Amino acid sequence: MNHTVTIGNTGLSAFKLGFGAGVVGNSMMYPKVDDNLSRQLIQTALDQGINFIDTAFLYGMGHSEELIGEAIKKHGGRENLVISTKASPNPSFTEQGLQVDNSPAALRKAVDDSLLRLQTDYIDLFFLHFPDNRTPLGEAAETLAELKKSGKIRAIGASNLSFEQLLEFDANKHLDVLQAEYSLLVRQPEKDVIPYLLQHDISLIPFYPLASGLLAGKYTKDDVFTDTSRLNNPLFHKETYLANLERVEQFKSFAQTKGAEPAQIALAWLLTRPVVDLIIPGATRPDQIESNLLTLNVHLNENELQQLDTIFK
C-alpha cells in the first residue's frame, strides 16, 4: 500500500507517518537523550523510510536543527525529504511565560539561521511557533509569504494559535498547515478549527497525539508527575486525570481486541480525521519509531470509530 500523501495544498508529498524530533538535541527537556541517541533516532527514522522530519528552534535552542542538518548531509537525498521547523526568535522565559519576537526582521533572520543549521538552501515547511502578542499576526504571515516567494521556504505554517488568532493569521489566505493539539482526549479543534481548515484546504498536523502519554496506556492513579508540561496540563489535574484513566482502561481493552498497542490505535484514529494528512509521533528510543510505524497496519471501520467516540465522549 502506498503511504505517501500530499500535504494539503502545499504540493509537498511525504510518508504519512513522520518523525517529531522534539527530543532530538533537546537535553534541557530530555536529559536522558544525548547527542548519540539523538543521531540514532534520526537515522532510524530515515532508514525506515520516514521522510518528514519536524523540529523547531526551541528544541535545544537550535541544536535539534544542527543534528538534523548533520544527519541529512550524511544521508543525502535532500530532494526526497520534507523538513519542517518552527521559529521562536529571541526567546525569553518570563513569569508570564515564553516571550518571542515575530517582527519581520526577526522572522527573516530566523529563517536564515535555520537554513544554516539545517545545512540546506530551502525549508519545506516553516512555522510561526508562537504568537508574540506584539506583532500583528497578519504582518507575520505576510513576512512568511515574502520568504515563500523568495524560495527560502516552500510552505507556511503556524502553531499554538487560538481560533481567533488563526483567522487573523490567515486573513490573506497564506496559511498552508496548522499545528494544534488534537487527540482522542483533546477534541476541541473539532468545534471550529477543523471546519475552517476543511473549508480552506489547510492541513492539520496534530501535536501531543498521545495526550502527553496518557493514550499509551502506561500511567496509573499512583503516578506522580513533576514535569511542568504535565503539571500545567488540565488532562493531568486530579479528578480529570482519574476520569481519563478510566477512559484509557476501556481504550486498552479496545486495543487488545484489535491486536494493537493503545498508542497505535490513537495514532491510527488521527489518520482517519479529514484534515490530518500525516502525523508526527516522537520517540525516545529507536524501537518506538518502529512500533509507531505499525500504526499503518491498523484499520478502523465506522463501527470501531463510533466505539472510540463512545469511550471518549
Backbone torsions as a table, in degrees:
resi	resn	phi	psi	omega
1	MET	NA	138.6	179.7
2	ASN	-81.7	119.7	-178.7
3	HIS	-105.4	19.4	176.7
4	THR	-88.7	135.7	-179.2
5	VAL	-128.9	157.0	170.5
6	THR	-95.4	132.3	-174.9
7	ILE	-86.2	104.0	178.7
8	GLY	51.1	-131.5	179.2
9	ASN	-105.3	22.0	-175.9
10	THR	-76.2	-23.8	-172.1
11	GLY	81.7	-2.4	179.1
12	LEU	-84.8	134.1	176.6
13	SER	-111.7	138.4	-178.0
14	ALA	-152.3	159.5	171.1
15	PHE	-63.1	134.5	-169.8
16	LYS	-70.1	-8.6	172.9
17	LEU	-117.1	107.9	-179.1
18	GLY	-94.6	-171.5	178.5
19	PHE	-120.1	116.3	174.8
20	GLY	-84.6	110.4	-169.9
21	ALA	-94.0	37.3	-178.5
22	GLY	-63.6	-24.7	179.8
23	VAL	-89.9	-18.8	-173.5
24	VAL	-66.9	122.2	177.9
25	GLY	67.4	13.3	-171.9
26	ASN	-112.8	58.3	-175.7
27	SER	-67.3	-18.5	177.4
28	MET	-62.1	-39.7	-179.0
29	MET	-98.0	-26.3	-177.5
30	TYR	-128.7	75.1	-173.8
31	PRO	-60.9	-21.2	-179.6
32	LYS	-81.9	-9.0	-179.6
33	VAL	-101.8	97.4	179.1
34	ASP	-86.9	-178.1	-176.4
35	ASP	-64.0	-37.3	179.8
36	ASN	-62.5	-45.0	178.4
37	LEU	-66.6	-39.4	177.3
38	SER	-56.9	-44.9	179.4
39	ARG	-64.2	-38.5	178.1
40	GLN	-62.4	-40.9	-179.0
41	LEU	-63.7	-46.6	179.6
42	ILE	-62.2	-45.6	-177.7
43	GLN	-64.3	-39.8	177.8
44	THR	-61.3	-44.7	179.0
45	ALA	-59.0	-47.2	-179.2
46	LEU	-65.2	-41.6	179.9
47	ASP	-63.9	-29.2	-179.0
48	GLN	-85.1	3.9	177.7
49	GLY	89.6	5.7	176.9
50	ILE	-74.9	123.8	-176.5
51	ASN	-118.8	6.4	175.5
52	PHE	-112.3	118.2	179.2
53	ILE	-121.1	126.4	-177.5
54	ASP	-112.9	124.6	179.3
55	THR	-136.9	-166.8	179.9
56	ALA	-165.4	153.7	175.1
57	PHE	-57.2	-40.3	-175.8
58	LEU	-64.1	-19.0	178.3
59	TYR	-76.0	88.6	-179.2
60	GLY	81.3	19.5	-179.7
61	MET	50.6	52.0	177.3
62	GLY	98.1	-15.4	-174.6
63	HIS	-70.3	-32.9	175.9
64	SER	-60.6	-45.9	178.3
65	GLU	-60.3	-40.8	-179.8
66	GLU	-61.2	-45.9	-179.0
67	LEU	-66.6	-37.5	177.7
68	ILE	-67.9	-41.8	176.9
69	GLY	-59.3	-42.1	178.1
70	GLU	-62.6	-44.1	-178.6
71	ALA	-66.9	-40.0	179.8
72	ILE	-64.9	-41.4	179.5
73	LYS	-60.7	-42.2	-179.9
74	LYS	-69.6	-40.2	-176.1
75	HIS	-72.8	-38.8	-175.8
76	GLY	79.4	-179.5	178.4
77	GLY	68.4	36.7	-178.3
78	ARG	-53.1	-35.4	-176.4
79	GLU	-65.7	-16.6	179.3
80	ASN	-97.0	1.1	-177.8
81	LEU	-107.2	150.5	174.4
82	VAL	-117.6	112.5	-176.0
83	ILE	-106.9	127.2	-178.7
84	SER	-120.2	131.5	175.0
85	THR	-142.9	169.7	-172.0
86	LYS	-133.0	141.5	-178.6
87	ALA	-95.9	134.1	169.3
88	SER	-136.4	71.0	-172.3
89	PRO	-61.7	138.3	174.5
90	ASN	49.6	55.7	-175.4
91	PRO	-70.6	143.5	171.2
92	SER	-140.3	145.7	-177.2
93	PHE	-108.6	112.0	-175.0
94	THR	-117.1	177.1	176.9
95	GLU	-62.4	-24.7	178.6
96	GLN	-85.7	-0.8	-179.3
97	GLY	106.9	-165.4	-178.0
98	LEU	-69.2	131.1	174.9
99	GLN	-115.9	132.4	178.7
100	VAL	-130.4	175.2	-178.4
101	ASP	-125.9	107.8	-179.3
102	ASN	-104.9	26.3	176.4
103	SER	-63.7	156.4	-179.6
104	PRO	-52.0	-44.4	-178.8
105	ALA	-63.7	-41.3	-178.9
106	ALA	-66.5	-40.3	179.3
107	LEU	-67.4	-40.4	177.9
108	ARG	-61.8	-43.9	178.5
109	LYS	-65.2	-38.6	-180.0
110	ALA	-61.0	-41.5	178.3
111	VAL	-64.9	-46.5	-179.9
112	ASP	-61.1	-41.4	179.5
113	ASP	-66.3	-39.9	178.5
114	SER	-65.0	-39.8	177.8
115	LEU	-58.6	-41.4	179.3
116	LEU	-66.4	-46.9	-177.7
117	ARG	-66.1	-36.2	-179.1
118	LEU	-84.0	-4.8	178.0
119	GLN	55.0	47.9	-179.5
120	THR	-141.3	164.2	179.2
121	ASP	-105.8	5.2	171.9
122	TYR	-154.9	152.5	176.2
123	ILE	-115.1	126.4	-174.7
124	ASP	-64.9	-44.5	-175.1
125	LEU	-139.6	116.2	-175.9
126	PHE	-118.3	126.3	-174.3
127	PHE	-108.1	142.8	158.0
128	LEU	-76.4	115.7	-171.0
129	HIS	-75.7	-44.2	-179.8
130	PHE	-142.8	144.8	170.6
131	PRO	-67.6	154.3	-177.7
132	ASP	-107.9	0.4	177.6
133	ASN	64.6	9.9	175.1
134	ARG	-126.1	-50.9	-179.9
135	THR	-76.5	124.6	175.7
136	PRO	-56.1	134.4	-176.3
137	LEU	-62.6	-32.1	176.0
138	GLY	-63.6	-35.8	178.4
139	GLU	-67.5	-42.1	177.3
140	ALA	-62.5	-41.2	179.1
141	ALA	-63.8	-40.4	178.7
142	GLU	-63.6	-38.0	177.7
143	THR	-62.5	-44.4	179.0
144	LEU	-66.5	-33.4	177.4
145	ALA	-64.0	-38.7	176.2
146	GLU	-63.8	-41.4	179.4
147	LEU	-66.6	-33.8	175.8
148	LYS	-66.5	-43.1	179.4
149	LYS	-62.6	-32.5	-179.8
150	SER	-75.7	-15.4	-179.9
151	GLY	93.3	-1.5	179.6
152	LYS	-71.6	-33.1	173.6
153	ILE	-127.6	153.7	-176.2
154	ARG	-106.2	-20.6	178.5
155	ALA	-151.5	153.6	-173.0
156	ILE	-109.9	130.3	178.2
157	GLY	-125.8	163.2	173.3
158	ALA	-144.3	153.1	-175.7
159	SER	-140.9	157.4	174.7
160	ASN	58.5	39.6	177.7
161	LEU	-105.2	140.8	168.6
162	SER	-72.0	171.4	179.5
163	PHE	-61.7	-41.0	-180.0
164	GLU	-64.6	-39.1	177.8
165	GLN	-68.6	-35.6	175.5
166	LEU	-58.6	-46.0	179.4
167	LEU	-62.6	-39.2	179.7
168	GLU	-66.9	-45.0	-178.6
169	PHE	-62.6	-38.5	-172.9
170	ASP	-97.0	19.0	-176.5
171	ALA	-55.9	-36.6	179.8
172	ASN	-105.5	18.7	171.7
173	LYS	59.7	47.7	176.0
174	HIS	-96.3	-16.2	-171.6
175	LEU	-75.3	129.6	176.9
176	ASP	-103.8	-38.2	-174.7
177	VAL	-142.7	136.4	174.3
178	LEU	-112.5	136.9	168.0
179	GLN	-105.6	129.4	-179.6
180	ALA	-150.0	156.0	176.7
181	GLU	-69.8	127.5	-178.4
182	TYR	-158.7	129.2	179.5
183	SER	-164.2	177.1	175.8
184	LEU	-56.5	-29.3	-178.7
185	LEU	-94.0	-13.2	179.8
186	VAL	-126.1	97.0	-172.0
187	ARG	-109.0	6.1	-175.7
188	GLN	-54.4	-36.9	-179.5
189	PRO	-57.8	-21.4	-178.6
190	GLU	-67.5	-19.9	-176.2
191	LYS	-71.4	-50.9	-175.6
192	ASP	-135.3	-35.8	-176.2
193	VAL	-64.8	-51.7	-175.6
194	ILE	-65.0	-42.6	174.9
195	PRO	-56.7	-39.2	178.2
196	TYR	-65.3	-45.6	-179.7
197	LEU	-61.1	-42.1	177.8
198	LEU	-60.0	-44.0	-177.8
199	GLN	-62.7	-32.6	-173.1
200	HIS	-110.8	12.7	176.3
201	ASP	55.6	45.6	176.5
202	ILE	-105.8	133.0	-178.1
203	SER	-83.8	147.6	176.5
204	LEU	-112.1	125.9	171.5
205	ILE	-109.2	112.0	-177.0
206	PRO	-73.8	140.3	165.6
207	PHE	-110.1	164.7	-169.0
208	TYR	50.2	50.8	-177.1
209	PRO	-64.4	-19.8	178.4
210	LEU	-107.1	19.1	178.2
211	ALA	52.7	53.8	178.9
212	SER	55.1	34.8	175.1
213	GLY	97.6	-15.0	-177.9
214	LEU	-58.2	-40.4	-175.3
215	LEU	-78.7	-4.3	173.5
216	ALA	-79.1	-14.9	174.1
217	GLY	76.2	24.8	-176.7
218	LYS	-101.5	-12.5	-174.2
219	TYR	-88.7	156.3	177.0
220	THR	-129.4	171.0	-179.5
221	LYS	-66.8	-17.1	-178.6
222	ASP	-90.6	-6.9	-179.3
223	ASP	-66.7	140.8	176.8
224	VAL	-117.6	127.9	-177.4
225	PHE	-107.8	132.9	-178.7
226	THR	-117.2	-11.1	-179.4
227	ASP	-76.2	144.0	-174.6
228	THR	-64.4	-30.7	-177.3
229	SER	-63.1	-33.4	178.3
230	ARG	-90.3	-34.3	178.3
231	LEU	-60.8	-32.3	-178.3
232	ASN	-94.1	1.7	-175.3
233	ASN	-94.0	119.8	-179.7
234	PRO	-55.7	-27.4	179.8
235	LEU	-62.8	-21.5	-175.4
236	PHE	-105.7	4.3	175.4
237	HIS	-71.3	141.4	-159.2
238	LYS	-41.5	-64.2	-174.5
239	GLU	-68.0	-37.5	176.9
240	THR	-64.6	-41.4	180.0
241	TYR	-60.6	-45.6	179.9
242	LEU	-63.8	-39.6	176.9
243	ALA	-65.2	-38.5	178.3
244	ASN	-65.3	-37.9	178.4
245	LEU	-62.4	-36.5	177.4
246	GLU	-64.1	-42.6	177.8
247	ARG	-63.1	-41.6	-177.5
248	VAL	-66.2	-32.8	176.6
249	GLU	-62.0	-43.5	175.3
250	GLN	-63.3	-39.4	179.7
251	PHE	-62.8	-40.3	178.8
252	LYS	-63.2	-38.9	177.4
253	SER	-64.4	-41.1	177.5
254	PHE	-60.7	-46.7	-179.0
255	ALA	-60.4	-38.5	-179.6
256	GLN	-61.5	-39.4	179.3
257	THR	-66.7	-24.1	178.8
258	LYS	-90.8	-5.3	-178.6
259	GLY	66.8	33.6	-178.1
260	ALA	-134.8	163.3	174.6
261	GLU	-75.3	148.1	177.5
262	PRO	-52.9	-41.9	-179.3
263	ALA	-60.7	-38.4	179.4
264	GLN	-65.8	-38.0	177.5
265	ILE	-65.8	-44.6	-179.2
266	ALA	-60.4	-40.4	179.3
267	LEU	-72.0	-40.2	179.1
268	ALA	-63.0	-37.3	177.6
269	TRP	-59.9	-42.8	179.6
270	LEU	-59.3	-37.2	-178.6
271	LEU	-71.1	-8.7	174.1
272	THR	-90.2	-7.5	-176.9
273	ARG	-76.3	142.3	-169.1
274	PRO	-64.1	-30.8	-178.0
275	VAL	-104.0	3.9	-179.4
276	VAL	-94.5	104.0	179.4
277	ASP	-83.9	-35.3	179.6
278	LEU	-149.3	163.4	179.0
279	ILE	-124.2	158.7	-175.0
280	ILE	-133.2	62.2	177.9
281	PRO	-63.1	147.7	176.7
282	GLY	-93.1	-176.4	178.6
283	ALA	-162.6	147.7	173.9
284	THR	-112.1	-1.8	175.9
285	ARG	-140.9	145.8	179.9
286	PRO	-56.9	-36.8	-178.1
287	ASP	-66.0	-23.5	177.3
288	GLN	-68.6	-33.3	176.2
289	ILE	-63.4	-43.8	179.0
290	GLU	-64.7	-38.6	177.4
291	SER	-65.3	-41.5	178.8
292	ASN	-59.8	-35.7	-179.0
293	LEU	-64.3	-25.5	178.2
294	LEU	-67.1	-13.7	173.8
295	THR	-53.0	-36.1	-175.1
296	LEU	-69.5	-10.1	175.5
297	ASN	-91.1	-5.8	-176.6
298	VAL	-92.1	126.7	178.0
299	HIS	-122.4	128.7	-177.3
300	LEU	-111.7	121.1	178.3
301	ASN	-86.8	176.2	-175.0
302	GLU	-60.4	-40.3	179.4
303	ASN	-63.4	-40.8	179.8
304	GLU	-68.9	-36.6	177.0
305	LEU	-64.3	-37.3	176.9
306	GLN	-67.3	-37.0	176.2
307	GLN	-61.1	-42.0	179.4
308	LEU	-66.3	-38.4	176.5
309	ASP	-63.0	-35.1	179.1
310	THR	-67.8	-41.4	179.2
311	ILE	-65.0	-42.4	-172.9
312	PHE	-107.8	33.6	-178.8
313	LYS	-68.5	NA	NA
